[in-house]
Amino acid sequence: MVDPRQPSARLIVMWTIRHHAQVTVDGHADGDAVERLDRALNLIMRAHGLHITVDLTRLQGRDVDVLEVLAATWHRLSHAGGRLHVVGLRRRLVTDPEVSAFPEVFGRPRSPTRPHPA
């Protein structure tokens, strides 16, 4: 149930240079805001945005839904040769299985690979 006292978050989209864009989420991320974030990221990728920074420092609520959108975006961008950077995600809701799905987004290096026996 959406709290009518909490206005939906604003999304601010800025193209910085050629294939780089930044999206800022400001306010309460209810279901509508999460859907708008997903649409905005899809539109940026369709417009050949390959390097996207999502700033969540002013995000309030619904971190898990936002995380799902970011995970899907990270996978699509990775396959297209792009990169997703996330700033300000509250780490208290991020668990190891979620981070392991896309460690580069959260700045956690992948574990080193073992050499194959000769």
C-alpha beads as a LAMMPS data file, in Angstrom:
LAMMPS data file: protein, C-alpha beads

118 atoms
117 bonds

1 atom types
1 bond types

-500.0 500.0 xlo xhi
-500.0 500.0 ylo yhi
-500.0 500.0 zlo zhi

Masses

1 110.0

Atoms # bond

1 1 1 0.000 0.000 0.000
2 1 1 1.354 3.410 -0.991
3 1 1 1.480 6.074 1.680
4 1 1 -0.200 9.178 0.161
5 1 1 1.908 11.389 2.430
6 1 1 5.067 10.217 0.646
7 1 1 5.333 11.731 -2.826
8 1 1 6.828 9.471 -5.472
9 1 1 10.522 9.995 -6.153
10 1 1 11.755 12.378 -8.814
11 1 1 14.095 11.023 -11.448
12 1 1 16.689 13.374 -12.850
13 1 1 18.386 12.156 -16.028
14 1 1 21.459 13.931 -17.386
15 1 1 23.624 13.040 -20.345
16 1 1 27.170 13.949 -19.406
17 1 1 29.151 13.095 -22.524
18 1 1 28.429 10.986 -25.610
19 1 1 27.506 7.563 -24.216
20 1 1 27.491 8.505 -20.534
21 1 1 24.362 9.299 -18.533
22 1 1 23.542 9.859 -14.888
23 1 1 20.207 9.141 -13.218
24 1 1 19.463 10.569 -9.777
25 1 1 16.584 9.197 -7.714
26 1 1 15.365 11.796 -5.216
27 1 1 12.708 10.870 -2.651
28 1 1 10.541 7.882 -1.805
29 1 1 10.911 5.004 -4.278
30 1 1 7.415 3.570 -4.390
31 1 1 6.256 1.111 -7.046
32 1 1 5.595 3.904 -9.565
33 1 1 9.064 5.389 -9.098
34 1 1 10.693 1.966 -9.514
35 1 1 8.811 1.446 -12.801
36 1 1 9.843 4.918 -14.007
37 1 1 13.477 4.148 -13.112
38 1 1 13.309 0.940 -15.129
39 1 1 11.802 2.770 -18.125
40 1 1 14.370 5.579 -17.893
41 1 1 17.277 3.115 -17.855
42 1 1 15.802 1.230 -20.812
43 1 1 15.401 4.470 -22.783
44 1 1 18.987 5.483 -22.042
45 1 1 20.257 2.112 -23.288
46 1 1 18.105 2.363 -26.429
47 1 1 19.649 5.794 -27.048
48 1 1 23.086 4.098 -26.951
49 1 1 23.911 5.046 -23.376
50 1 1 26.569 2.506 -22.482
51 1 1 27.934 3.998 -19.268
52 1 1 25.246 4.812 -16.726
53 1 1 25.667 6.114 -13.184
54 1 1 22.684 5.790 -10.857
55 1 1 22.832 8.046 -7.793
56 1 1 20.711 6.729 -4.925
57 1 1 22.064 8.955 -2.143
58 1 1 18.635 10.601 -1.738
59 1 1 16.580 7.423 -2.139
60 1 1 14.072 6.536 0.551
61 1 1 12.434 3.097 0.860
62 1 1 11.975 0.034 -1.406
63 1 1 15.672 -0.716 -1.861
64 1 1 15.023 -4.328 -2.865
65 1 1 12.830 -3.361 -5.842
66 1 1 15.428 -0.826 -6.962
67 1 1 18.132 -3.478 -6.603
68 1 1 16.224 -5.813 -8.925
69 1 1 16.024 -3.092 -11.590
70 1 1 19.735 -2.350 -11.205
71 1 1 20.674 -6.035 -11.462
72 1 1 18.705 -6.435 -14.698
73 1 1 20.208 -3.223 -16.087
74 1 1 23.729 -4.306 -15.140
75 1 1 23.305 -7.592 -17.011
76 1 1 21.928 -5.897 -20.151
77 1 1 24.655 -3.253 -20.128
78 1 1 27.378 -5.852 -19.595
79 1 1 26.204 -7.796 -22.634
80 1 1 26.210 -4.571 -24.666
81 1 1 29.762 -3.687 -23.590
82 1 1 28.662 -0.979 -21.158
83 1 1 29.001 -0.349 -17.437
84 1 1 26.634 0.514 -14.610
85 1 1 27.895 2.450 -11.590
86 1 1 25.757 2.822 -8.458
87 1 1 26.329 5.539 -5.873
88 1 1 24.680 5.637 -2.460
89 1 1 22.877 2.319 -2.228
90 1 1 22.302 1.567 1.416
91 1 1 24.443 -1.517 1.953
92 1 1 22.397 -2.700 4.934
93 1 1 19.913 -4.300 2.534
94 1 1 22.478 -5.775 0.176
95 1 1 23.356 -9.387 0.939
96 1 1 26.193 -11.467 -0.438
97 1 1 24.020 -13.431 -2.932
98 1 1 22.647 -10.159 -4.328
99 1 1 26.114 -8.637 -4.632
100 1 1 27.559 -11.757 -6.227
101 1 1 25.119 -11.326 -9.125
102 1 1 26.920 -8.155 -10.198
103 1 1 29.974 -7.409 -8.012
104 1 1 31.407 -4.647 -10.217
105 1 1 28.422 -2.430 -9.448
106 1 1 29.136 -2.538 -5.727
107 1 1 32.889 -2.366 -5.993
108 1 1 33.517 -5.878 -4.731
109 1 1 36.123 -7.666 -6.813
110 1 1 35.394 -11.131 -8.087
111 1 1 37.315 -13.873 -6.354
112 1 1 40.442 -14.834 -8.261
113 1 1 40.045 -17.775 -10.575
114 1 1 42.047 -20.909 -9.957
115 1 1 44.456 -22.006 -12.662
116 1 1 43.370 -25.142 -14.455
117 1 1 45.670 -28.119 -13.983
118 1 1 47.846 -28.780 -17.006

Bonds

1 1 1 2
2 1 2 3
3 1 3 4
4 1 4 5
5 1 5 6
6 1 6 7
7 1 7 8
8 1 8 9
9 1 9 10
10 1 10 11
11 1 11 12
12 1 12 13
13 1 13 14
14 1 14 15
15 1 15 16
16 1 16 17
17 1 17 18
18 1 18 19
19 1 19 20
20 1 20 21
21 1 21 22
22 1 22 23
23 1 23 24
24 1 24 25
25 1 25 26
26 1 26 27
27 1 27 28
28 1 28 29
29 1 29 30
30 1 30 31
31 1 31 32
32 1 32 33
33 1 33 34
34 1 34 35
35 1 35 36
36 1 36 37
37 1 37 38
38 1 38 39
39 1 39 40
40 1 40 41
41 1 41 42
42 1 42 43
43 1 43 44
44 1 44 45
45 1 45 46
46 1 46 47
47 1 47 48
48 1 48 49
49 1 49 50
50 1 50 51
51 1 51 52
52 1 52 53
53 1 53 54
54 1 54 55
55 1 55 56
56 1 56 57
57 1 57 58
58 1 58 59
59 1 59 60
60 1 60 61
61 1 61 62
62 1 62 63
63 1 63 64
64 1 64 65
65 1 65 66
66 1 66 67
67 1 67 68
68 1 68 69
69 1 69 70
70 1 70 71
71 1 71 72
72 1 72 73
73 1 73 74
74 1 74 75
75 1 75 76
76 1 76 77
77 1 77 78
78 1 78 79
79 1 79 80
80 1 80 81
81 1 81 82
82 1 82 83
83 1 83 84
84 1 84 85
85 1 85 86
86 1 86 87
87 1 87 88
88 1 88 89
89 1 89 90
90 1 90 91
91 1 91 92
92 1 92 93
93 1 93 94
94 1 94 95
95 1 95 96
96 1 96 97
97 1 97 98
98 1 98 99
99 1 99 100
100 1 100 101
101 1 101 102
102 1 102 103
103 1 103 104
104 1 104 105
105 1 105 106
106 1 106 107
107 1 107 108
108 1 108 109
109 1 109 110
110 1 110 111
111 1 111 112
112 1 112 113
113 1 113 114
114 1 114 115
115 1 115 116
116 1 116 117
117 1 117 118
